[in-house]
Amino acid sequence: MFRVRFHGRGGQGMKTASRILGTAFFKAGYEVQDAPRYGAERRGAPIFAYVRAARTVINERGVISHPSLVVVADDTLVGMPAAGVTHGMDAHTVLLINSHEGVETWQQRLNTEAKILILVAPEEVEDRAALPYIGSRCAAAAAVLTGVISRKILLAAISEELDHLSENIISHNHDIALSVFDDLAGHKGLVEQSNPPPATDYVRPEWIDVPFENAQISNLAIHTGATSVQVRTGLWRTMRPVINYEKCSACSWICSTYCPDGAINVRTDGYPDIDYDHCKGCLVCVAQCPPHAIESIAEHVAREQEAGATS
């Protein structure tokens, strides 16, 4: 069975990539599962999607814990524990990273037994949460690495999954996918089918008794109701909205109402104030601001500016 995981951020098309690959496998005569995995996260939050493909009935369910192939659309996720990029990888796993860095750099950083390949990233874009055509690039790369999907089938799968878009956009996705398919042709069939570890080898972990100590003051439980403020969802942000108060007309009811996370507060003087601990960088406020007083800058640039201001 082929087990493929796609990792990216909300808005980068990993759901589309998994659907394209799943459709391609199906057209090639395989039984298929493909599904995205995310909750209430919005644009920029880490998400993943997975595909299983086999010639026989697939009885496995749930998240893939022992992947044959891991495709990473955004290399900033690799070092993020919450993204789970390296979960379950071993010497039989192929790790494909869309990156400007080389294989040696990632091998040194990760110190993994997995085989690492680089999908050379195109030029940098201002909004990394919307890497153009990355879904088709990742799907094409996965298709050629499995070695069982032809160019014709790949193009048919892209056309089927993108049939709601214009012919020009579909044609451009075809061109990009074929370019990636040809670039990685030398690694065709590198990804091998694998079987899950047998249940007979499972070793139950030893039970550890943790003594309970009575506390005079109860600790915070962020998993209970009304404590979501303790979860700093702003850590997901790649682009930061910044208010130019010289342009701001104090129509705060607009940006604060449209903010899907309620991360824009209204000050006593009527002007808006952004809670960066909980702003996910969806940039809805940038689009809705009538006087265009809210601008977006890359998160790393904003942090550099803050560091320079405090030094």
SULDA-V660349 format. One record per residue. N is the residue number from 1. SS is DSSP state (H for helix, E for strand, - for the rest). PSI is psi in whole degrees, 0 to 359 (999 if undefined). D_CENTER is the distance of its C-alpha to the mean C-alpha in Angstrom with 1 decimal. Layout:
# SULDA-V660349
N:SS:PSI:D_CENTER  N:SS:PSI:D_CENTER
This chain:
# SULDA-V660349
1:-:138:23.6  2:E:134:20.4  3:E:114:17.3  4:E:133:14.0  5:E:134:10.4  6:E:126:7.4  7:E:136:4.3  8:E:197:1.7  9:E:154:3.0  10:-:126:5.9  11:-:351:8.2  12:-:355:6.9  13:-:26:8.3  14:H:328:6.6  15:H:317:9.3  16:H:319:11.8  17:H:316:11.2  18:H:324:12.0  19:H:320:14.8  20:H:312:16.2  21:H:318:16.3  22:H:317:17.7  23:H:320:20.3  24:H:316:21.2  25:H:316:21.9  26:H:317:24.0  27:H:338:26.0  28:-:4:26.6  29:-:18:28.3  30:-:152:25.8  31:E:141:25.1  32:E:143:21.5  33:E:135:19.0  34:E:136:15.6  35:E:145:13.5  36:E:161:10.2  37:E:107:9.9  38:-:163:9.6  39:-:242:12.6  40:-:10:13.8  41:-:149:10.8  42:-:192:10.9  43:-:128:9.7  44:-:344:7.7  45:-:146:6.9  46:E:131:4.4  47:E:169:4.2  48:E:161:5.4  49:E:155:8.5  50:E:156:11.6  51:E:132:14.9  52:E:141:18.3  53:E:132:21.2  54:E:160:24.9  55:-:347:28.4  56:-:174:29.4  57:-:137:28.5  58:-:116:25.3  59:-:350:26.2  60:-:152:23.1  61:-:160:20.9  62:-:189:17.9  63:-:143:14.9  64:-:119:15.4  65:-:346:16.8  66:-:80:18.4  67:-:146:16.2  68:-:326:18.1  69:E:133:15.2  70:E:122:11.8  71:E:124:9.9  72:E:114:7.5  73:-:329:6.7  74:-:109:6.7  75:H:349:9.4  76:H:348:9.5  77:H:342:7.3  78:-:319:10.1  79:-:10:12.6  80:-:109:11.0  81:H:322:12.7  82:H:336:11.0  83:H:334:7.7  84:-:32:10.2  85:-:316:9.4  86:-:4:13.2  87:-:124:14.3  88:-:3:17.2  89:-:147:17.3  90:-:195:20.9  91:-:343:23.2  92:-:358:22.6  93:-:142:18.9  94:E:128:17.6  95:E:115:14.6  96:E:120:13.6  97:E:128:11.9  98:E:105:11.6  99:E:158:13.8  100:-:345:17.1  101:-:159:18.3  102:-:174:20.3  103:H:317:20.4  104:H:319:23.0  105:H:314:21.1  106:H:328:18.1  107:H:322:20.8  108:H:321:22.5  109:H:320:19.6  110:H:333:18.5  111:-:53:21.9  112:-:156:20.7  113:-:348:22.7  114:-:152:19.9  115:E:124:20.5  116:E:131:18.3  117:E:154:18.0  118:E:126:16.7  119:E:102:15.5  120:E:119:17.2  121:-:141:15.2  122:-:185:17.2  123:-:150:18.7  124:-:144:16.9  125:-:158:16.2  126:-:319:17.0  127:-:100:13.9  128:H:342:10.8  129:H:356:8.8  130:H:51:10.7  131:-:119:11.0  132:-:130:13.8  133:-:20:14.0  134:H:332:11.0  135:H:313:10.6  136:H:323:14.3  137:H:314:14.1  138:H:320:11.7  139:H:318:13.8  140:H:320:17.0  141:H:316:16.3  142:H:322:15.7  143:H:314:18.8  144:H:327:21.1  145:H:330:20.2  146:H:333:21.2  147:-:7:24.4  148:-:5:25.4  149:-:126:24.0  150:-:167:26.2  151:H:318:25.6  152:H:316:27.4  153:H:320:25.4  154:H:314:22.1  155:H:321:23.5  156:H:321:24.8  157:H:319:21.5  158:H:316:19.9  159:H:320:23.0  160:H:318:22.9  161:H:339:19.3  162:-:22:19.7  163:-:348:23.3  164:-:355:22.9  165:-:172:22.3  166:-:161:25.2  167:H:326:26.7  168:H:317:26.0  169:H:317:22.2  170:H:318:22.4  171:H:320:24.7  172:H:322:22.5  173:H:322:19.5  174:H:313:22.2  175:H:315:23.3  176:H:317:19.9  177:H:317:19.2  178:H:325:22.7  179:H:314:22.5  180:H:318:19.6  181:H:316:21.5  182:H:322:24.6  183:H:326:23.1  184:-:12:21.9  185:H:331:25.1  186:H:344:26.5  187:H:16:24.0  188:-:130:24.6  189:-:10:24.8  190:-:326:23.4  191:-:127:21.2  192:-:149:23.7  193:-:150:24.0  194:-:163:24.4  195:-:149:25.8  196:-:157:24.6  197:-:137:26.8  198:-:144:30.0  199:H:338:30.6  200:H:340:34.0  201:H:1:32.6  202:-:131:30.9  203:-:120:32.4  204:-:131:32.4  205:-:150:31.5  206:-:141:34.5  207:-:132:35.0  208:-:121:35.1  209:-:121:37.2  210:-:118:36.1  211:-:142:39.0  212:-:127:38.7  213:-:128:40.1  214:-:131:41.4  215:-:139:39.8  216:-:328:41.9  217:-:128:38.8  218:-:140:35.8  219:-:161:32.4  220:-:137:29.6  221:-:100:27.6  222:-:355:24.3  223:-:0:23.6  224:-:170:26.6  225:-:149:27.2  226:-:20:27.5  227:-:14:25.8  228:H:342:22.3  229:H:338:23.4  230:H:347:23.1  231:-:112:19.3  232:-:80:18.1  233:H:348:15.1  234:H:346:15.7  235:H:344:14.0  236:H:345:10.6  237:-:138:12.3  238:-:334:11.9  239:E:139:14.9  240:E:128:18.0  241:E:134:20.6  242:E:132:24.1  243:E:127:27.4  244:-:99:30.3  245:-:344:33.2  246:-:332:35.7  247:-:339:34.3  248:-:132:33.4  249:-:12:36.0  250:-:27:35.1  251:-:58:34.1  252:H:339:31.7  253:H:338:31.9  254:H:301:29.6  255:H:322:26.6  256:H:330:27.0  257:H:320:27.3  258:H:339:24.3  259:-:117:21.9  260:-:344:19.9  261:-:4:19.7  262:-:33:23.3  263:-:3:22.4  264:E:116:25.2  265:E:157:28.6  266:E:122:32.0  267:-:170:34.4  268:-:336:38.1  269:-:5:38.9  270:-:355:36.7  271:-:152:33.9  272:E:155:30.2  273:E:128:28.4  274:E:129:24.7  275:-:96:23.5  276:-:346:20.9  277:-:336:20.3  278:-:0:18.8  279:-:122:17.8  280:-:357:14.0  281:-:32:14.6  282:-:340:14.4  283:-:21:17.6  284:H:322:19.5  285:H:324:22.4  286:H:319:22.5  287:H:331:22.9  288:H:346:25.5  289:-:115:27.7  290:-:314:31.1  291:-:8:32.4  292:-:44:29.1  293:-:350:29.5  294:E:122:25.8  295:E:163:24.0  296:E:137:20.5  297:E:157:20.1  298:E:141:17.4  299:H:320:16.8  300:H:328:18.1  301:H:318:21.1  302:H:320:21.9  303:H:323:21.9  304:H:321:24.2  305:H:320:26.5  306:H:319:26.7  307:H:322:27.6  308:H:328:30.2  309:H:331:31.7  310:H:348:32.2  311:-:999:33.6
